[in-house]
Amino acid sequence: MSEQRNEAANIEQRYVAEQNDEEALVEGLDPAKPREQKTTDAVAASGDDVEEHVDEMTDPER
């Protein structure tokens, strides 16, 4: 394989891995799952900086 094909294959594999990780996080938010199977803490930790943005978007006076 050429170097470009190897690089494209590597990029594709990283993309697939990222998608799988995101899907696992989203599936872990299912309210029907027991607490120990949820990913709520992991998702909250990765998005701690968004709270200010949410407040800005929901505040009618801004």
GUFIZA-690153 format. One record per residue (C-alpha): residue number from 1; residue in three letters; x, y, z. Coordinates in Angstrom, 2 decimals, padded with zeros to 5 digits. Example, Ala and Ser with C-alpha at 12.3 -4.5 7.8 and 13.67 -1.06 7.14 Angstrom:
// GUFIZA-690153
+------+------+---------+---------+---------+
| resi | resn |      c1 |      c2 |      c3 |
+------+------+---------+---------+---------+
|    1 |  ALA |  012.30 | -004.50 |  007.80 |
|    2 |  SER |  013.67 | -001.06 |  007.14 |
+------+------+---------+---------+---------+
// end
This chain:
// GUFIZA-690153
+------+------+---------+---------+---------+
| resi | resn |      c1 |      c2 |      c3 |
+------+------+---------+---------+---------+
|    1 |  MET |  000.00 |  000.00 |  000.00 |
|    2 |  SER |  001.11 |  003.51 | -000.63 |
|    3 |  GLU |  001.83 |  005.92 |  002.19 |
|    4 |  GLN | -001.33 |  007.91 |  001.36 |
|    5 |  ARG | -003.48 |  004.80 |  001.55 |
|    6 |  ASN | -001.96 |  003.85 |  004.89 |
|    7 |  GLU | -002.63 |  007.34 |  006.21 |
|    8 |  ALA | -006.22 |  007.25 |  004.94 |
|    9 |  ALA | -006.76 |  003.85 |  006.56 |
|   10 |  ASN | -005.37 |  005.15 |  009.85 |
|   11 |  ILE | -007.64 |  008.20 |  009.74 |
|   12 |  GLU | -010.62 |  005.98 |  009.03 |
|   13 |  GLN | -009.78 |  003.69 |  011.94 |
|   14 |  ARG | -009.46 |  006.66 |  014.31 |
|   15 |  TYR | -012.80 |  008.01 |  013.10 |
|   16 |  VAL | -014.50 |  004.65 |  013.65 |
|   17 |  ALA | -012.98 |  004.35 |  017.13 |
|   18 |  GLU | -014.15 |  007.86 |  018.05 |
|   19 |  GLN | -017.65 |  007.09 |  016.79 |
|   20 |  ASN | -017.76 |  003.89 |  018.83 |
|   21 |  ASP | -016.64 |  005.76 |  021.96 |
|   22 |  GLU | -019.31 |  008.42 |  021.44 |
|   23 |  GLU | -022.00 |  005.80 |  020.85 |
|   24 |  ALA | -021.02 |  004.03 |  024.07 |
|   25 |  LEU | -021.26 |  007.30 |  026.00 |
|   26 |  VAL | -024.67 |  008.10 |  024.55 |
|   27 |  GLU | -026.00 |  004.59 |  025.16 |
|   28 |  GLY | -024.75 |  004.89 |  028.73 |
|   29 |  LEU | -027.15 |  007.79 |  029.32 |
|   30 |  ASP | -030.17 |  005.48 |  029.00 |
|   31 |  PRO | -032.35 |  006.18 |  032.06 |
|   32 |  ALA | -033.47 |  002.53 |  032.13 |
|   33 |  LYS | -029.94 |  001.31 |  032.84 |
|   34 |  PRO | -028.72 |  000.75 |  036.40 |
|   35 |  ARG | -026.45 |  003.49 |  037.80 |
|   36 |  GLU | -023.29 |  001.36 |  037.57 |
|   37 |  GLN | -023.81 |  000.86 |  033.82 |
|   38 |  LYS | -024.33 |  004.54 |  033.05 |
|   39 |  THR | -021.77 |  006.94 |  031.61 |
|   40 |  THR | -023.36 |  010.07 |  033.05 |
|   41 |  ASP | -020.27 |  011.00 |  035.06 |
|   42 |  ALA | -017.96 |  010.57 |  032.06 |
|   43 |  VAL | -020.17 |  012.69 |  029.83 |
|   44 |  ALA | -020.55 |  015.43 |  032.44 |
|   45 |  ALA | -016.79 |  015.49 |  032.98 |
|   46 |  SER | -016.08 |  015.90 |  029.29 |
|   47 |  GLY | -018.52 |  018.77 |  028.94 |
|   48 |  ASP | -018.05 |  020.73 |  032.14 |
|   49 |  ASP | -017.26 |  023.92 |  030.24 |
|   50 |  VAL | -020.59 |  024.07 |  028.38 |
|   51 |  GLU | -022.77 |  025.11 |  031.30 |
|   52 |  GLU | -021.98 |  028.78 |  030.76 |
|   53 |  HIS | -022.93 |  028.48 |  027.08 |
|   54 |  VAL | -026.22 |  026.80 |  027.96 |
|   55 |  ASP | -027.00 |  029.59 |  030.42 |
|   56 |  GLU | -026.29 |  032.18 |  027.74 |
|   57 |  MET | -028.53 |  030.46 |  025.21 |
|   58 |  THR | -031.42 |  030.00 |  027.64 |
|   59 |  ASP | -031.28 |  033.42 |  029.29 |
|   60 |  PRO | -033.91 |  035.58 |  027.52 |
|   61 |  GLU | -032.23 |  038.80 |  028.64 |
|   62 |  ARG | -028.96 |  038.13 |  026.80 |
+------+------+---------+---------+---------+
// end
